[in-house]
Every structure is written in structure tokens, then in C-alpha cells.
Amino acid sequence: MKISILGTATTKFGELWNISPRALAKEAMISALDASGLKAHQIDALFVGNMLSGILGNQANLGSLLVEELGVNIPAFRIEGACASGGLALHNAVNSLKAYQYRTALVLGIEKMTDHSQDEITNALMAAGSDEERLAGATFPGVYALMAQAYMQKYKVTEEDLAAVSVKNHYHGTLNSKAQFQFEVSISDVMKSSKIADPLKLLDCSPISDGAAAVVITSDENSKKIKNNVYIAASEVATDTLSLHDRKSFTSLESVVKASNNAYKKTGIKPKDIDVSEIHDCFSISEAIATEDLGFSEKGEGAIDIAKGKRTLFKGDIICNPSGGLKACGHPVGATGIKQIVEITEQLRGEAGKRQVEKAKIGLTHNVGGSGTVAAIHILRS
């Protein structure tokens, strides 16, 4: 069975103080439906990826809330998996179609974060951490900083090498009209920015963001008539321990390795076959490690390859984060996994405009929750 992507949409990402969560979700859903050529009554189910609505918005029944905006009475599910909520929502929707439960589904990722204080957001995000890390006062910048320290020590990588991740993604962000940050930064800019958790600085970290993204997927035979059809060749999820100290390694995420290897095995696709990818760069170190876990770079070479331009638009081989990634496009945590799917779909259809990867036929999305506790990997083909 081929699961095809009929329509996609994403709102602008950023500090969207003048728009409510309902309105944000409705904009993405209606736009995706319009792109698909379908009406709401032709959708069999709604899957919503969201992490923080129950904590920050005191609304846990988000599926039912948002299906009201469509004016239909269909099954609606809220899926939560920290920052991988969007990827998990799509995974569940894909499996429901493969099980013949539904034929066509709308998958939405949404988060509204900037209406709350920095302390509120930090505490809410750490709900995805382990009890031990929370009791110790750890935050996710601190946890990823430990990974960065271990990585730099093991592979003799410098802070400047890691800074190249942000430089690349900010450059890509200048080409994306919906990105939160549409300006370039230099290595010097990153190095001079405020220290958050040694060695990570402000410009090594993705921002607090609002945004929504949606896709319509189908198993219907009519999908074969779609021009520039893109289908989901693999949807894989794997998990690891909640706490970092229980891991075998601080420089690799086993969840990503397992999920991506399963995706490669089931499709027969190899890492070198990937033309374009969206990587979960919540921090600069996370993209460096991800490129190695996904097989794009050798161990210890991820940051170096990025610094050499091997993942940059118009000059690299396996292009990473043409949208600007989480760093420049923004990271409304529940929406990120679906935004990645939207970006890769546009790339494979040749509709990415200024950031188009030439002759892109195979794409991958890498969506991670917590400090690698859960990973959702999707491979798309045209």
C-alpha cells in the first residue's frame, strides 16, 4: 500500500501573539485541505501532534477542540511525544491507513508557546525529562550541553565547528518566507552570543515559537492521478531511556539509529541515496550527531562535514535543513515534525522556490523528542 501526500500547509513560524491557537490550527488545516482538493467531510480522521496544550493552555482534549473548527464529526486524536509529537501523529495516521481503518486522514502539528514566560516554557518542556534530571535542576540546554562536551572531547571538535550548524541553517532561513529568523549569522556572531549552557550559546539553540503545519494523506487509488505525487515510503519510531545517564553513549542517539536503520531496511534505501533531509536541530550539537546516526557522515565527522559545506544548499551532497531547520525556521514543538514533512514534500515536488534542491527525489525527516528519548523517521519518495 502506498500512502500518498495530497496536500500540505504551514503557517508562518515565530512570535505570533495576535493569533489564537484555534485560529492557527484552522489556518493550517484549511490550507492543507485546499491544497489537497478535498473538503472537510471527505476526511476520515484527524490526528493532532501537540506537546504543551495540557500544561500551558489547560486544554488536553485538543483533538475534539480542533475538529470543531472543521465542522465535522470524525474521530480525532491528540498524540504527544515531546518534541516528536508531530512525527508520532503522522506515524499513527499512516498506520491507521495501512490497517484499513481509514482511507484519508488530516494530520496537524501545532504549538503556541510565546504567550508564556521563559520559566513557564522551560518547566513545561522538562516534563519530557526524567525524574532524576528534573530533581537535579537540569534543563534541556544543560542536557544537550553535556552531549556537546562529550562529543567535542571524544572527536576533538571545536565550538567553531559546532557554530557552523547555525550559520548554515540561518543562511537557509533567509530563503524561507515563513521562517522565524530570516537573517544570516557568522561564526563570530555565534561565538559572541550569550552562553546558555557551556559550550552552547544562544545562537546554538532553537527559539521558542508559535506555529502550525498540516498534511492530508491517503491510501485511496485516486492518489495515483496526482501530479508530482509524493508518498511516504517509511514511517519508523524507536525509543531510548528518558535519562541521559542511563545511555550507552552521550555522542549517539540509539533511538535515531534504530528507527533510521529500520526505515532503510524496509525501503532498500541507503543513506547516500537521500537527496534532502530535515534534521531536528534543537541545538547545534543535535544536528551534528544526527548526521552521523543517520549515516550521512562518519562518526566524529558530522560537525566537520557541516563546516565544510557538505550539507549546505547549492554546494553540498546530502542537503540538511533547507527550511532553516528548528534553529532559523523556529521550533513550535508539536508542529516541527509536520513542518518537516511539508518541506520535504515541497522539495520532492520541485515547489520549494529559492531553496529548491536540484533533482530531489528522495527525502528524509528526523524528529526527536526529549534528549533522544523518542525518534520518528520518515522517508518520502516522488
C-alpha positions in Angstrom: 0.0 0.0 0.0 1.3 3.5 -0.9 0.4 6.3 1.4 0.4 9.5 -0.6 0.5 13.1 0.5 -2.4 15.0 -1.1 -1.9 18.5 0.4 0.4 20.4 2.7 0.4 23.7 4.5 2.3 25.6 7.2 1.7 28.9 8.9 4.4 31.4 9.4 6.5 30.4 12.5 7.5 32.9 15.1 6.1 35.1 17.9 2.5 35.2 16.8 0.9 37.0 19.7 -2.1 38.2 17.7 -3.4 34.8 16.7 -5.1 32.2 18.9 -4.2 28.5 18.9 -7.6 27.8 17.4 -7.1 30.3 14.5 -3.5 29.0 14.0 -4.7 25.4 13.7 -7.6 26.3 11.5 -5.3 28.2 9.1 -3.0 25.2 8.6 -5.9 22.7 8.3 -8.0 24.6 5.8 -4.9 25.5 3.7 -3.9 21.8 3.6 -7.4 20.7 2.6 -7.5 23.4 -0.1 -4.1 22.1 -1.4 -5.5 18.6 -1.4 -8.6 19.5 -3.3 -10.7 17.8 -0.6 -13.4 19.2 1.7 -13.5 18.5 5.4 -16.4 16.0 5.1 -14.1 13.8 2.9 -11.6 13.3 5.7 -12.0 10.2 7.8 -9.9 11.2 10.9 -7.9 14.0 12.4 -4.5 13.3 14.2 -3.1 16.2 16.2 0.6 16.4 17.3 1.0 18.6 20.3 3.0 18.6 23.5 2.1 21.5 25.7 -1.6 22.4 25.4 -2.5 20.5 28.6 0.3 22.1 30.5 0.3 25.6 29.3 -3.2 26.0 27.9 -5.1 23.7 30.3 -6.7 22.0 27.3 -5.9 18.3 26.9 -8.8 17.4 24.7 -7.2 19.1 21.7 -8.4 16.7 19.0 -12.1 17.4 19.9 -11.4 21.1 20.2 -9.9 21.4 16.8 -12.2 19.1 14.9 -14.9 21.6 15.8 -13.1 24.1 13.5 -13.7 21.7 10.6 -17.4 21.4 11.3 -17.4 17.6 11.0 -17.9 14.7 13.4 -14.9 12.5 12.8 -12.5 10.6 15.0 -9.9 13.0 16.4 -6.8 12.1 18.3 -4.2 14.1 20.1 -0.7 12.5 20.0 2.0 13.5 22.5 5.7 12.6 22.3 7.5 15.7 23.5 9.2 17.5 20.5 8.5 14.4 18.3 4.7 14.8 18.8 4.2 15.8 15.1 6.2 12.8 13.8 4.3 10.4 16.1 1.0 11.8 14.9 1.9 11.2 11.3 3.2 7.7 12.2 -0.1 6.8 13.9 -2.1 8.2 10.9 0.0 6.2 8.5 -0.5 3.0 10.4 -4.3 3.6 10.6 -4.4 3.8 6.9 -2.3 0.7 6.4 -4.7 -1.1 8.8 -7.6 -0.1 6.5 -9.3 1.8 9.5 -9.4 5.0 7.4 -8.6 5.9 3.8 -7.8 9.6 4.2 -6.5 11.5 7.2 -5.6 15.0 8.2 -2.5 15.3 10.4 -1.9 18.6 12.2 1.1 19.7 14.3 0.6 22.8 16.5 2.1 24.6 19.4 1.5 28.1 20.9 4.4 28.9 23.2 5.3 32.6 23.2 2.2 33.6 25.3 4.1 32.2 28.3 7.2 33.3 30.2 10.6 31.7 29.7 10.4 30.0 33.1 7.0 28.5 32.3 8.2 27.2 28.9 11.4 25.7 30.5 9.5 23.9 33.2 6.9 22.7 30.7 9.5 21.3 28.3 11.2 19.5 31.1 8.1 17.5 31.6 9.6 15.3 28.9 12.8 14.7 31.0 13.5 12.1 33.6 12.7 12.5 37.3 16.4 12.4 38.2 17.2 15.2 35.7 14.4 17.4 36.9 15.4 16.9 40.6 18.9 17.8 39.7 17.7 21.0 38.2 18.7 20.0 34.6 17.2 21.7 31.6 17.3 20.5 28.0 20.0 23.1 27.1 22.1 21.6 30.0 21.5 18.0 28.9 22.5 18.8 25.3 25.5 20.7 26.6 26.7 17.5 28.3 26.4 15.8 24.9 28.3 18.6 23.3 31.1 18.4 25.8 31.4 14.6 25.4 31.3 14.9 21.6 34.0 17.7 21.5 36.2 15.8 23.8 35.9 12.5 22.0 36.3 13.8 18.5 38.4 16.9 19.1 35.7 19.1 17.6 35.8 22.9 18.4 33.0 25.2 19.3 33.5 27.0 16.0 32.8 23.7 14.2 29.5 23.4 16.0 28.7 27.0 15.3 28.7 26.2 11.6 25.4 24.4 12.1 23.7 27.6 13.0 25.5 29.5 10.2 24.2 27.1 7.6 20.6 27.0 8.9 20.4 30.8 9.2 21.5 31.0 5.6 18.8 28.6 4.6 16.3 30.6 6.7 16.9 33.7 4.5 15.3 31.7 1.6 12.2 30.8 3.6 9.5 33.4 3.9 7.8 31.5 6.7 10.9 31.2 8.8 11.1 32.9 12.2 14.6 34.2 11.6 15.4 35.4 8.0 18.9 36.7 8.5 22.4 35.3 8.3 24.8 34.9 11.2 28.5 34.3 11.2 30.8 32.0 13.2 31.8 35.1 15.1 28.2 36.0 15.8 27.5 32.6 17.3 30.7 32.6 19.4 29.9 36.1 20.8 26.3 35.3 21.7 25.4 34.7 25.3 26.4 31.5 27.0 23.4 29.3 27.8 25.0 26.1 29.0 28.7 25.6 28.3 29.6 25.1 25.4 26.2 26.0 23.9 25.5 29.7 23.3 22.3 31.5 22.4 22.8 31.1 18.7 23.4 27.4 19.2 19.8 27.0 20.4 16.5 26.9 18.6 13.9 29.5 19.7 10.6 29.5 21.4 8.0 29.7 18.7 4.4 29.6 17.6 3.2 27.7 14.5 1.2 25.0 12.9 1.6 22.7 9.9 -0.7 20.2 8.3 -0.7 17.4 5.8 -3.5 15.3 4.1 -2.6 11.7 3.5 -4.5 9.0 1.7 -4.3 5.4 0.6 -7.0 6.0 -2.0 -6.4 4.7 -5.5 -7.2 8.2 -6.8 -3.8 9.3 -5.4 -2.2 7.8 -8.5 -3.7 10.6 -10.5 -1.9 13.3 -8.5 0.6 15.3 -10.4 4.0 15.2 -8.8 2.8 12.5 -6.4 4.9 12.2 -3.2 4.4 9.1 -1.0 5.6 8.0 2.4 7.9 5.1 1.8 8.8 4.5 5.5 7.5 5.6 8.9 9.5 4.3 11.8 9.7 5.1 15.5 12.1 3.9 18.2 12.8 4.9 21.8 15.6 5.1 24.3 15.8 5.9 28.0 14.3 9.1 29.4 17.5 9.9 31.3 20.8 10.7 29.7 22.9 9.0 32.4 21.4 5.6 31.6 22.6 5.7 28.0 25.4 3.7 26.5 26.7 6.8 24.8 26.5 10.6 25.1 27.5 11.0 21.4 24.9 9.0 19.6 21.1 8.5 20.0 20.1 4.9 19.8 16.5 5.8 19.1 17.6 7.5 15.9 20.0 4.7 14.8 17.3 2.1 15.3 14.5 4.0 13.6 16.6 5.1 10.6 18.1 1.6 10.2 14.6 0.1 10.1 13.5 2.7 7.6 16.5 2.0 5.3 16.0 -1.8 5.6 12.3 -1.7 4.8 12.8 0.6 1.7 16.1 -0.7 0.4 17.2 2.9 0.5 20.8 3.7 1.7 21.9 6.9 3.4 23.8 8.0 0.3 20.5 7.8 -1.7 18.9 10.6 0.4 18.9 13.9 -1.6 17.4 16.2 1.1 16.6 16.0 4.8 15.0 17.9 7.6 17.0 17.3 10.8 15.9 18.0 14.4 18.5 20.7 15.2 17.0 21.8 18.6 20.7 22.6 19.4 23.7 22.7 17.1 25.1 19.5 18.6 21.9 17.6 17.8 22.3 18.1 14.1 26.0 17.2 14.1 25.2 13.9 15.9 22.1 13.2 13.8 24.0 13.3 10.5 26.2 10.6 11.9 23.4 8.5 13.4 21.6 8.7 10.0 24.6 7.5 8.1 25.3 10.8 6.3 28.7 11.3 7.9 31.2 9.1 9.6 31.5 9.1 13.4 33.1 12.3 14.6 32.8 13.9 11.1 29.3 15.3 11.3 30.2 18.8 12.6 33.3 18.9 10.3 31.2 18.0 7.2 28.7 20.7 8.0 31.6 23.2 8.5 33.0 22.2 5.1 29.6 22.9 3.4 28.7 19.3 2.6 25.1 19.8 4.0 24.6 23.3 2.5 22.2 24.2 -0.3 23.7 24.5 -3.8 27.1 23.1 -2.8 26.5 20.0 -0.6 25.7 16.4 -1.3 23.1 15.4 1.3 21.3 18.7 2.0 20.2 19.2 5.6 17.5 21.6 6.7 16.8 23.7 3.6 13.8 25.2 5.6 16.3 26.7 8.1 15.7 23.9 10.5 14.5 24.4 14.0 17.2 27.0 14.5 16.1 29.5 11.9 12.6 28.4 10.9 11.5 28.1 14.5 10.5 25.2 16.8 6.9 25.2 17.9 7.5 21.8 19.3 4.3 20.0 18.3 4.4 21.4 14.8 8.0 20.7 13.9 7.6 17.1 12.8 4.8 18.0 10.4 6.6 21.1 9.1 9.5 18.8 8.2 7.1 16.7 6.1 5.8 19.8 4.4 9.3 21.0 3.5 10.4 17.6 2.1 7.1 17.3 0.1 7.7 20.7 -1.5 11.3 19.7 -2.3 10.3 16.5 -4.0 7.6 18.2 -6.0 10.0 20.9 -7.1 7.9 23.6 -5.4 10.5 24.9 -2.8 11.3 28.1 -4.7 14.6 29.8 -3.8 15.6 26.9 -1.6 14.9 24.1 -4.1 17.3 21.2 -4.1 18.1 20.2 -7.7 16.7 16.9 -8.8 15.5 15.9 -5.3 13.7 12.5 -5.5 14.2 11.0 -2.0 13.9 12.9 1.3 14.1 12.1 5.0 12.7 13.7 8.1 14.3 13.2 11.6 12.0 14.3 14.5 13.3 13.8 18.1 11.6 14.1 21.4 13.3 14.9 24.7 17.1 14.3 24.6 16.6 11.4 22.2 14.0 9.5 24.2 11.9 9.0 21.0 12.7 9.4 17.4 10.4 9.4 14.4 11.9 8.9 11.0 10.1 9.2 7.7 11.3 8.6 4.2 9.5 10.2 1.3 9.8 9.5 -2.4 8.5 11.1 -5.5 
